[in-house]
């Protein structure tokens, strides 16, 4: 089992759950299939940081509770809510809903109180046992925020109004009327001074004072290249993400054009603009303060985490330099950072909720302290075959290279009928032993090109291979039955007997020749020059030589004194030749 690791910008990112090796096992899979999966390498190498950390089809939203002990997530299909207990690294419970979730908020320190905005215009309040209350809002919602001082739940959507639901009084309050003409996409409440922020579909950000319930300012982001220079409009981009910093002075804004802008609330111009480079709407923007124990060479060690549906980027607040980036295999729906740690949870269009651990971002959380040592021990390393850098040579080749004196030294590793030698040493010795190897290779290539040009001409003859032409010609003759003709004889019975024997031999030879010519196992005989038959070799002459035929022919001549001596000698010689060819090619 290994951990998948990426090293972007010299920052290691470990995939500790939900990697490409992880696959969800369907609930309906029978035990027999489960046993078969034990032989699946991808299944046996799966990693589960939290048991059942996912949904049947996809996960939509996820958040860590304020006490840091639980994680609440929503997903499909069927639409459901799941709560995971970090202490037991397992799922605590799941609860099904009637509609898909758009966004939700955790109202208590733990998971016991939450409010969920559904895509059917309903607002559901859940407690530890069940859904406590459900109400409907006038328009389809897109986001919600909670103002703890007044117990107001702010809901924004396809309307210029911001609906307020007071959970203390249990009724709707007077909505806030924004200047947006098309709708509001995102709502945030500053944790420092409780300032409301609404990102509109018109490309503006409106700030409201909750005490006076009045608008106190409008921010109009400007991006070069997006603005229309003639009309002066903002080119149609929207505000899709927003987040306040805990210092109460900074705010991050994400647009539908894939840009992230950092503002000081005291100024109207951004002091940092970052392009996500994909042109996709920003889905998540979060301020990430420097965790205790994490090193940063910059004065302000805080970072911005921006994510669209393709990539997650972490970059410096002060310099804008990219710290690292993460590209999951599936589209991203939401990203959650475990506070004061280097652990990230990613909800996306996959069954598993993906988890990434970045040691340089922060330490592992207390409930997953084993990640500190586990990542280094199980880090995925490139596997290299032990003989990749060695060349296998036989003793005769060692002598030709002048390396035979190295036999018995650690340089040569004995193996079977040869030795393994370092590839660099082999290439250097080969260059020294044959300094004109390149010239020979070049001449051979030229000859091959000329031969191909000659063979490309139109000919009436049968095409023969480059290697073992004479052998191929003999096999083709056998295949056609040219060697199976019976000799002449005065006796009809003798002629029939000899003709039948020759026909049977011809059939055997034709079958043998067909097997050699058409079987793919013997194709290298006619393609690879290493299989060239040396007809001048002694072994070949012993099997295919006219001296053997002449010896047999002379024996027949001494035994017969009649006038048919020559015919018989020729006939027996043909028989011997056929038998020899049959034995050789069989």
N, C-alpha and C positions, 0 to 999 in steps of 0.2 A: 504494500500500500504506500503510495507516494502522494505528496501534495503538489498540485499544479501551482507554479509560481511564474510571475512575470516581473521583469526588471526594467520598467520604464523610467528613464531619467535617473538610473542608478538607485531607484527606490523599489525594494522588493514588496510585491503584493501577493500574498498567499491566498489561494482559494480553499477555504476550510470547510465549505459546504456548498452544495449545489453546483459543482463544476460540470464540465462536459462529460465526465465519467459517471455522473450520478443520474440514475433514471428511477422514476417513480414506479413502484410495483403496484399494479392494480389490485383493488380489494377482492375482485372476483377470481383472481388467479388461483388455481387449485394447487394442492400440495405437490402434485407431480411436477408442475411447472416450476414451483419454487425449488425443488431439488435439481432440476435441469439448470437453473440459473447459477447454481454453485460452480458450474464449469465455465461460466461466462466471466472473462477477465474484467470487463468493464463493470460488471455487477459486483464482483468480489472486491474491487478496488474503490468502491464508493465510500464517501466520507459523510458522516452525519454528525455535525456539531450539536444539533438539537434533534431529538427524535421526532419524526413526522413534521418537520419544519417545512410546511408547504400546503398546497391545496390540490384538489384533483386536476384542475385545468390551469389556472393562473391566479396570481396574487395581485391585488389592486392597491391597497394601502397598508402601511404598518407603522407603529409608533411604540416607543419604549415608555413605560409608565414613569412618572416623576421620581418614584423611589428606586428605580433601576432594577427591580426584581422581576418584572414581567414584560412581555412583549405582546401587544394586541395587533392583530392583522385581519384584513378582510380579503375575500377572494371568491372565486367561482370554480366550477359549477357543480353543484347548486350554490346560490349566494349564501355565504355563511361567515360567521365571525369565529376566530380561533384565538385563544389566549395560551401563551407558552410560559412555563415557569422556568426561570433560569436556574433556580436552586436544584431542581430535579432534571434539568436539561431535557424536558419532555413537554408535550402538550397537556395543558390543564383541562381544557374542555373546548367544545365547539358548539355553536348555536346557529341554526339556520334562520334566514330572513326571507321575506317575500320579494325583495327587489335587490338589485346590485347596489353596492355602496359607491358613493361619490367621494366622500371624505368623512372623517369622524374625529372626535376630540375626547380625550380622557379627562374627566372633570375632577376626579379624586387622585390621591397620591398613589393608589393602587388601581386595579382594573375594575373595581366594583361599581363605578359610576362612569357612564360614557354616553355621548350623544352622537347619532349617526344620521348623516344626510344621504338619502337614497335617491335613485334616479327616477322615481315615480312621484316626485314632489312631496315626499313624506319625510318627516323628522321624527326619529325614534330615540327614546330615552331608555337605556338599559341599566339594570342593577345587577347584583350578584346572582340573582335567581332566574330572572326572565326579562322580557321587554316590559318596562313599567308603563310607558305611555307613548302614544303615537298621535301626531298631528300633521296637518298638511299646510304647505305654504302656497301662496298665490301663483308663483312662477317657478320654473325649474331652477334648482339651485346648482351652484358651481363650487362654492367654498363656504366655510363657516369659521368663526372665531369666537372666543369666550372672554368676556370682560368680568373678571372675578369680583371687582368692587361693587358692581351693580347687579351681578348674577344675570347678565344679559348674554344670550347666545345670538351672535350676529350672523345672518345668512344672506349671502349675495348670490346673484344668478342672472338670468336673462331679463333683467329689469334695471332701471336706473335707481330703484329703491333698495335700501338695505333693511331687511326685515329684522326686527328685534323680538326675541322670545324671552320673557323674564321667567326663569324657573323658580324664583322665590314666590312670585305672585301667581304663577301659572297662567299667564295670558300674554297676548301679543301687545307690544308697546308701539308707540307712534314710529313709523319707519323714518329712516334718514334719506333725504332726497339728494342724490348726487347730480353732477352736471353731465354725466354720461348719457349718450343718446341710444346706445345699443345694449349696454349691460356692464356688469362688474364681474371680473374673473377671479380676483383673489382678495382676501381680507386678512389683516394682521393687526395684533394689539401689541404695543411696545411693552416689554416686561419692566422697563425702568420707570416710565412716566405715563403709561396707559394710553398713549396716543394712538388713535385709530388710523389705519392706512388702508386705502382701497385702490387696487389696480384695475383700471377700467379697460374696456374693449376699444376705447378711442385712443389709447396710448398715453394716458395721463395717470398720475398718482395723486389722490386727494387725501389730505390729512384733516382729521376731525378731532376736536377737543371733546372728550366724553362728559366733562362737567357742564359745558354750555350747549353741547350737542349742535355745534356750528362748525362750518368749514373754516379752517384757519390758513390754509395754503393749498396750492395746486402745483405739482411738479410735472413739467413737460419735458421728458427726455428727448434728446436730439442725438442722432447717430449719423455720422457722415456716410454717404452712399445710400442711406435709407430715405433721407429727406428728399422731397420733391423741390428742386431749386426754383421752379417757376411759380407754383402755387403756394409753396411754403408749408405744405401739410407734412405730416409725419410719415407719409408713405404707406399707411395702413397697418403698421405693426401694432400689436397689442401688448399689454402687460400681463404676463402669464404666471409669474412667480415673484415673491417678495419675502423679505425677512429683516427683522430689526436685530441690531446688536445690543448686547446687554449694557453697554455704556450709555445708551440713550441718545447718542449723537450720530450714529451711522446707520444706514439702511442700504440693503442690496436689492436691486430690481432686475428681474429677468424678462426678456421680451420674446415675442413670437418669431423674431428674426434670428434668434440664437445668440443674442448679446446679453452680457451681464454688466450692469453699471453700479458702481459704488458711489454713494452720495454722503456728504456731510449735511445734516439737516439745516445748517446755518448757511449753506450755499446752494445755488441753483444749477451749478455745473458739476458733472461727475469728476471725481479725482482719480478714477480708474475705470477703464472700459476693457472688457475681455470678450473676444469673439470665440464661440464654441466651434466654429469652422464647419459645422454641418448644415447650418441654415434651418434647423428644426426648433420648434418652440421649447423654451426652457421649462422643465417640469418641476425642478426642485432647486432652491437656492438656500444655503445654510451657512451661517457663521460658525466656524470651528475654532474655538480658543485653544491655545497651546496647552496640551495636557502636561500634568506634572511628571517630570522625568524625561520628557521629550526634548531633544536638542534642536535648536534653530539658530542659524548664523545671523538672522536678522533681528533688529530691535523688537519689532512687532511680530511675534511668532504665529499670530492668528492666520488662518487660511479660510478661503471660500470654497465650498463644495457646490459646484453647479452641474446639473445633469439634464440632458435631453433624453430622447428615446433610444439613442445609440451609444452614448459615451458619458462617463462620469469623470470630471476633471477637478483636481484639487490644486489650487494655485495661491500664491502668496498675496496677502492683502496689501503690503507696502510696495513691493516691486512688480507684482503681476506675473512673475515667472511661474511656470507650471511645475508643481511639486511632483505629481504623478497623475496617471490617468488609468481608468479601468473600462474595458469594453466587454461587457457580457455577451454571451451568445444569442440572447433574446432581447426583445424590446424592453425598455425600462419603464415602469409605471411609478415607482416611488423609491426613495432612498432614505434610510434612517441611520444616524450615527449614534453609536453607544457612547454616552457622555464620558469624558475623561479616559478614553481608551483609543486604541487603533482599530476597532472592529466596526465594520460597516455591514448593514443588511440592505439587500436590494430586492424589491418586489418587481416582478416582470411577467412577461408572457411565457412562463414555464411553470411546471408543477412544483419545483423546488424554489424556496426562497434562498437566494444566493448570499453567502457570507464571505467577506474578505477581511483579512487581517494584515495591517500595515504596521510593522514594528516601529518604523521611524516616525509614525504619526502619534503613537502613544502606546502604553503597555496594554497587556491583555486584561480584561475585566477580572474581578475576583472570582467569579463563578467559572471562568474558563482560564485559570492561571496556567494550566498545562500547555496552553498554546505557545508560551515562551520557549519551551524546550522542544515541543513537538514539531514546530515549523522547521527548525534547523535539522532535526534528525530525519524527518520524512520529506525533506525538500527533493523535488524532482530533479534528477541529474540526467544529462544525456548519456544514454547507454552506448558504449562503443565495443564493437566486437574485438576480441583479443587478437585476432589475426589481421586486422584492417591494415596495419602498417608493416606487414611482413609479406615476403614472397617465398613461395615454395619452389625449391630447385632440387634436382637430382644430382647424383655424384658426377655424372658425365658433364652436366652443365657447369658444375663448380670448376671442373678441370679446364673447361673452355674459357671460363672467366678468370682463371688464375687465382681462385680462392680455395683450392683444395688444401692448402697449408693451414686453413682455419678450422679444419675438422677437429673436434675435440675441445675447442675453445668455447667460451660462453656466447660468442658472436653467432654461432650456428646452433640452432636448437633441433636436435634429431627428432624426426617424426616419420613413422612408417618407412618408406623406401627412399626418403630424401631428408631435406633439412629446411628449416625456416630461417631466412636471412632478412635482416632489416631492409626495407624497401629502398631507403636512401643509399645504403651501401651497394645494393644490387644495381641500381641505376647508374651509380658512379663507376662501378666495375665494368658494367656493360659498355659504357661510353669509352672507357680506356681500352678494353679488349677489342672493340670494333669502332674505331673513330669515324669510319665512313658509313656507319649504319644509316644515317639520314640520307646520304647520297644513294645508297642502295634502295632505300625505301622510296625515294623520289623516282628513281628509274623504274622500279616495279610499278608504281602508280601510273607512270607514263605508258608502260607496256600494257597495263590493264585498260587504260583509256583507249589505246590504239586497238586492242583486241575487241573492246566493246563496239568501236566504230566499224571494225570489219564485220562483226557478227550482225550489225544492224542492217547490212546490205541484204537485198532480196536474193534468196537462194532457193534452189529447187531441192537441195539435199536435206536430209533429216538433221535437225539441230542436235549436236552432241555437247555434253558438258565440257567445262574447261579441264577438269581433273579426271584422269583415268578414261581417256577417250577410247582407247582400244578395248578396254574392259566393257565399256558401255556399248560399243559396237557389237562385240561378241554376244552380250546379253540380249541385244535387240534381235540379232540373227536367231538366237535360240528361241526367243519369244515368237518369232514368225515361223519357226519350224524348218529353217533352211538346213539345219544339220540332221534332220530326222529322215532324210531320203534313204530308201532301201537300195542296196546294190543290185546289179543285174545277175541273174542265175538261170541256167538252162532248166533246172529242175523246178517244176511249179510248186511242189511241196516245200522244197528248200527256200524258194522265193517267198512263199507265204510265211514260213517260219521266221526267216530273217527279217522280212518286212514288218511282221507283228512285233518282234522284239525291238526293232528300231523305232517303230511308232510309239511304243511304251516309253522308251528312253527319251524320245523327243517330247512327249507329254510331260515327263518329269522335269526335263530341262526347261521347258517353257514355263512350268509352274514356278520353278526356282528363279528363273530370270524375272518373271513378273513380280515375285515377292521382293527381290532386291531392288528393282527399278521403281516400284510404286510404294513400298513401305517407307514411311517417314523416318523410321529408325535408321535407315541406311542412306539418308540424303547427304550426310556429310562425306560419304565416299566420293561423291561427284562434285562437292562444293568446297571442301576444306583441303587445301594443298598438303596438310599433314598426313592425309590418308592416301597420297599418291603411291601407286604400286610401282616399285622399282623393278623393271623387267630384266635389268642387268645383274640383279642380286643373285647370290648362289642359291638361296632358298627358292627363289622363283624358277631358276633353271632346273633345279632338281624335280620340281613338279611339272613344269611346262617347258620341256626341251626336246628338240628333234632327236637328240641322241637316244633317249629312252624309246622313242618311236622306232628309230632305226634298228635298235637292238631287238625289239620284238619283231620287227619286220624281217630281220635276218634269220631269226629262229624259225619263222614260218617258211622262209625260202628253203632252208635246209631240210625241212620236213616234207615238203612237197616238190616233186620233180616234174609235174605235169605242166601243161601250157597255161593253166589258170593260176600260176604262181603269183603273177603280178596282181591279178584281181583280188586274190585272197589276201595278199599282203596289204593291199590298199584298204580292203574291207576291214581287216583286223586292226590296222593302224587307225582307221576312223573310229572303230569301237573303243580302242584304248584312249583316243583323244576325247571321245564323248565321256568315257568313264572318268577320266582325269578332270575334265571340266565340271562334271557333276559333283565329284568329290570336293573340288575346290570351292564351288559356289554354294554347296550345301552347308 
